[in-house]
Amino acid sequence: MQAQEEASQYRAHIEKREAEVQKQLNGFKLMEDHISQEKLRLAKEKKEVENLKNSSLCSNCRSPVHGNNVPHQNGYSSPQLPTSRLPPVSVAHLSASANHLSTSPLDHIAFSIANDRAVRMLKIQAIKDKEFLQEESMYLEGLRHMPYHSTASKS
């Protein structure tokens, strides 16, 4: 009789463990689907950014701006304003989010994806800001070296 009870307990333990493993497997499959969707979304976003970048027009001369080429008007570079601003991501917010994570691998992966995206967006914004500042610097340098001619005629 005792052997049957032990066998029954062992069977219940195995079934419980099997259910836990199945639950984890389902969670991993959902996470895999989520990651695939995120990759697809990022690829679309990258394509949209490239299309937007290739279709940008100079604010002064309305000529197409391609990549790092700065259109020139009368021999001087034209300033370009950044097309968009991303909302700042608070470091305190990210660290506070990290404190609330459970030890679940799925939560860790989701948090890692969110952090990666935030860092990636900050890097993109930093690159845009750097390009804008370089263009502004070139424009201001051109103005500095440009001879000043009064428009009023002297009689």
C-alpha positions as CSV (number, residue, x, y, z in Angstrom):
1,M,0.0,0.0,0.0
2,Q,2.8,2.4,0.8
3,A,4.5,1.7,-2.6
4,Q,1.2,2.7,-4.3
5,E,1.1,6.0,-2.4
6,E,4.7,6.8,-3.2
7,A,4.0,5.9,-6.9
8,S,0.9,8.1,-6.9
9,Q,2.8,11.0,-5.3
10,Y,5.7,10.6,-7.7
11,R,3.2,10.5,-10.7
12,A,1.6,13.7,-9.3
13,H,5.0,15.3,-9.0
14,I,5.9,14.4,-12.6
15,E,2.6,15.6,-13.9
16,K,3.0,18.9,-12.0
17,R,6.6,19.3,-13.4
18,E,5.4,18.5,-16.9
19,A,2.7,21.2,-16.6
20,E,5.3,23.7,-15.5
21,V,7.6,22.8,-18.4
22,Q,4.7,23.1,-20.8
23,K,3.8,26.5,-19.4
24,Q,7.4,27.7,-19.8
25,L,7.5,26.3,-23.3
26,N,4.3,28.2,-24.2
27,G,5.8,31.3,-22.6
28,F,9.0,30.9,-24.7
29,K,6.9,30.4,-27.9
30,L,5.0,33.6,-27.1
31,M,8.2,35.5,-26.5
32,E,9.7,34.1,-29.7
33,D,6.6,35.4,-31.6
34,H,6.9,38.8,-29.9
35,I,10.6,39.0,-30.8
36,S,9.8,38.1,-34.4
37,Q,7.1,40.8,-34.5
38,E,9.6,43.3,-33.0
39,K,12.2,42.4,-35.6
40,L,9.7,42.9,-38.4
41,R,8.5,46.2,-36.9
42,L,12.1,47.4,-36.6
43,A,12.8,46.4,-40.2
44,K,9.8,48.4,-41.3
45,E,10.8,51.4,-39.1
46,K,14.3,51.3,-40.6
47,K,12.9,51.3,-44.1
48,E,10.6,54.2,-43.2
49,V,13.6,56.2,-41.8
50,E,15.6,55.5,-44.9
51,N,12.7,56.6,-47.2
52,L,12.2,59.7,-45.1
53,K,15.9,60.4,-45.2
54,N,16.0,60.0,-48.9
55,S,12.9,62.2,-49.4
56,S,14.0,65.1,-47.2
57,L,14.1,68.6,-48.9
58,C,16.4,71.5,-48.0
59,S,14.3,74.1,-46.1
60,N,16.0,76.9,-48.1
61,C,16.3,75.7,-51.7
62,R,13.8,72.8,-51.6
63,S,16.3,70.5,-53.3
64,P,16.6,66.9,-52.2
65,V,18.9,66.1,-49.3
66,H,20.6,62.6,-49.6
67,G,22.5,61.1,-46.7
68,N,25.3,63.3,-45.3
69,N,25.4,65.6,-48.4
70,V,24.6,69.1,-47.4
71,P,23.0,71.1,-50.3
72,H,24.8,74.4,-51.1
73,Q,23.2,77.6,-52.0
74,N,25.4,80.4,-53.2
75,G,28.5,78.4,-52.2
76,Y,27.5,78.1,-48.5
77,S,25.9,75.3,-46.7
78,S,22.3,75.6,-45.7
79,P,21.3,74.8,-42.1
80,Q,19.0,71.8,-41.6
81,L,16.6,71.4,-38.7
82,P,16.2,68.0,-37.2
83,T,13.0,66.4,-38.5
84,S,11.8,65.0,-35.1
85,R,12.6,65.0,-31.4
86,L,12.3,61.8,-29.4
87,P,11.0,62.1,-25.9
88,P,13.8,61.8,-23.3
89,V,14.1,58.6,-21.5
90,S,14.7,59.0,-17.8
91,V,17.6,56.9,-16.4
92,A,15.7,56.9,-13.1
93,H,12.7,55.4,-14.8
94,L,14.8,52.6,-16.3
95,S,16.5,51.8,-13.0
96,A,13.2,51.9,-11.2
97,S,11.8,49.4,-13.8
98,A,14.8,47.2,-13.2
99,N,14.0,47.0,-9.5
100,H,10.5,45.7,-10.1
101,L,11.5,42.8,-12.3
102,S,10.8,39.3,-11.1
103,T,13.4,36.7,-11.7
104,S,11.4,35.2,-14.6
105,P,13.5,34.8,-17.8
106,L,10.6,36.1,-19.8
107,D,10.5,39.3,-17.8
108,H,14.3,39.6,-18.1
109,I,14.1,39.2,-21.9
110,A,11.2,41.7,-22.2
111,F,13.1,44.3,-20.0
112,S,16.3,43.7,-22.1
113,I,14.3,44.3,-25.3
114,A,12.8,47.5,-23.9
115,N,16.3,48.7,-22.7
116,D,17.8,47.9,-26.1
117,R,15.2,49.8,-27.9
118,A,15.5,52.8,-25.6
119,V,19.3,52.9,-26.0
120,R,19.0,52.4,-29.8
121,M,16.5,55.4,-30.0
122,L,18.9,57.5,-27.9
123,K,21.8,56.6,-30.2
124,I,19.7,57.5,-33.2
125,Q,18.8,60.8,-31.7
126,A,22.5,61.5,-30.8
127,I,23.5,60.8,-34.4
128,K,20.8,63.2,-35.7
129,D,21.9,65.9,-33.2
130,K,25.5,65.5,-34.1
131,E,24.8,65.8,-37.8
132,F,22.6,68.8,-37.2
133,L,25.3,70.5,-35.1
134,Q,27.9,69.8,-37.8
135,E,25.7,71.3,-40.5
136,E,25.1,74.4,-38.3
137,S,28.8,74.7,-37.6
138,M,29.6,74.6,-41.3
139,Y,26.8,77.2,-42.0
140,L,28.0,79.5,-39.3
141,E,31.6,79.1,-40.5
142,G,30.5,80.0,-44.0
143,L,28.8,83.1,-42.7
144,R,31.9,84.1,-40.7
145,H,34.1,84.0,-43.8
146,M,31.5,85.7,-46.1
147,P,32.3,89.3,-46.9
148,Y,29.8,91.8,-45.6
149,H,28.2,94.0,-48.3
150,S,25.8,96.7,-47.4
151,T,22.6,96.6,-49.4
152,A,22.2,100.4,-49.2
153,S,23.7,102.2,-52.2
154,K,26.2,104.9,-51.5
155,S,25.8,108.1,-53.5
